[in-house]
Amino acid sequence: MQGVASRRRAPHNPTVLVGARRFTAMAALVARVYAGYKLIQHRDGADQQSRYARHHRWCAEAAFALATRLEGLPIKVCQFLGSRADVLPAEYVEVLSRLQDRVPPRPLARLAPLLRAELGRPLHEVFAELDPVPLASASLAQVHRGRLRDGREVAVKIQYPEIADLVAIDLKNFSVLVRLLGWLEPDFDFRVLIAEVEKYVPLELDFVHEADSAERMAHQLRARSDVIVPAVVREVSTRRVLVLEYTPGVRVTDVTALRALGIDPRSVARILIDVFCEMILVHGFFHADPHPGNILVQPGPRLVLLDFGLAKDFPPTIRQGIGRLTAAIVHGDRVAIAAAFRALGFRTREDSDESLAWLGEAFLGWAVRNGRAYADPEMLARFGAEMPRVMRADPLVEMPGDVLLVGRVLGLLSGIGKQLGSEVDLAATLLPYLARLS
């Protein structure tokens, strides 16, 4: 009887067990990555760079293996890292970029029950054809090409059935790991990053929200002939199934394929920067996840923008504040840069201008003044060396997460720009938009 009572008092909780297994796997990887870099950092020698390269490769392969095994948010993190060719070592980009739209797919048969339940009828009543091989597979869903009964060619985005539960578990685990990293590296506060993930990832699970954002973006950019946002097929879209007009194109970073179509990759980079300047500085509503898997290119060149699960809408005051900050950075006015950051909600411990002015330089200023369209090793070496000193003297204590999304977008665009060989003059591109704000 005592054993029976004990079993009743301590039933197995599958969610807790899954969460514990996922946390243990992620924590073990983080520990090995962190310890490896610290060990190399403190052991000088002629072979230090080769040891770094080997560790980069090991870390990237281990992260790839873990993400594909666990799925969920680890894949999203690796997708972001694999997009940062401007910042991360080539080993990371080479390995993790494979996850941008080629996550190991699931058989359509496993997704069919959810698809039928969401549509509320048999699949053959909706689709004349549905290709079992996905066009793309990502962290939260995969996309299949199909044809509706009325003949329209479509792309069908189907959410993974259990992904909402995995995301909730991973958010808790990431929060613990971020706090631990903050304790190990007190000069850096990563908590604002996890707060942003907690805020926005649940929105990416709501495909009705994504459909609304896609239609709003299509309307916003309707005057441009160099951008397409695929139309939403509302009558067969739901919270977990999104059906769009099929719009083919070449992946934005597939330089070989672009050139085969007679498209100059540098012209693609110019359009990309110009479109995002318009989104952020004119409309205040922008695509906040422009990794290479979400951007295709057609002859023209013309961009095809996909996946509006993460889109941000700034109120006019924030849009104007970002405009003032950008203008101050372009003109190199350190006092105005600090004032603009404060107006947006940034605060430092000592409330001095130095950290904020340095942040503006890292954010955009150095690239503008040196005629660079993306971050490069010289910039990374300089700011990487300066950051601990600046942030230790007067650390940031408040950072508005919404504004950090702009930094994330700039980082992703910088990574794409490097792969396209961008020669964009950022100042010349920005000034006409800034003039409209003045």
HELIX and SHEET records of a PDB file:
HELIX    1   1 GLN A    2  ARG A    9  1                                   8    
HELIX    2   2 PRO A   14  GLN A   41  1                                  28    
HELIX    3   3 GLN A   48  LEU A   70  1                                  23    
HELIX    4   4 LEU A   73  SER A   83  1                                  11    
HELIX    5   5 ALA A   90  LEU A   96  1                                   7    
HELIX    6   6 SER A   97  LEU A   99  5                                   3    
HELIX    7   7 LEU A  108  LEU A  119  1                                  12    
HELIX    8   8 LEU A  123  GLU A  125  5                                   3    
HELIX    9   9 ILE A  163  LEU A  184  1                                  22    
HELIX   10  10 ARG A  191  GLU A  204  1                                  14    
HELIX   11  11 PHE A  207  GLN A  220  1                                  14    
HELIX   12  12 ARG A  234  VAL A  236  5                                   3    
HELIX   13  13 VAL A  255  ALA A  260  1                                   6    
HELIX   14  14 PRO A  265  CYS A  277  1                                  13    
HELIX   15  15 GLU A  278  HIS A  283  3                                   6    
HELIX   16  16 PRO A  292  ASN A  294  5                                   3    
HELIX   17  17 PRO A  316  HIS A  331  1                                  16    
HELIX   18  18 ARG A  334  LEU A  344  1                                  11    
HELIX   19  19 GLU A  354  GLY A  360  1                                   7    
HELIX   20  20 GLU A  361  GLY A  365  3                                   5    
HELIX   21  21 TRP A  366  ARG A  369  1                                   4    
HELIX   22  22 PRO A  377  ALA A  393  1                                  17    
HELIX   23  23 GLY A  401  LEU A  420  1                                  20    
HELIX   24  24 LEU A  426  LEU A  437  1                                  12    
SHEET    1   A 3 PHE A 127  LEU A 130  0                                        
SHEET    2   A 3 ALA A 141  LEU A 148 -1                                        
SHEET    3   A 3 ALA A 136  SER A 137 -1                                        
SHEET    1   B 4 PHE A 127  LEU A 130  0                                        
SHEET    2   B 4 ALA A 141  LEU A 148 -1                                        
SHEET    3   B 4 GLU A 153  GLN A 159 -1                                        
SHEET    4   B 4 VAL A 241  GLU A 245 -1                                        
SHEET    1   C 4 VAL A 227  ILE A 228  0                                        
SHEET    2   C 4 ARG A 302  LEU A 305  1                                        
SHEET    3   C 4 ILE A 295  GLN A 298 -1                                        
SHEET    4   C 4 VAL A 250  ARG A 251 -1                                        
SHEET    1   D 2 PHE A 285  HIS A 287  0                                        
SHEET    2   D 2 ALA A 311  ASP A 313 -1                                        
SHEET    1   E 2 ARG A 347  THR A 348  0                                        
SHEET    2   E 2 LEU A 396  GLU A 398 -1                                        
END                                                                             
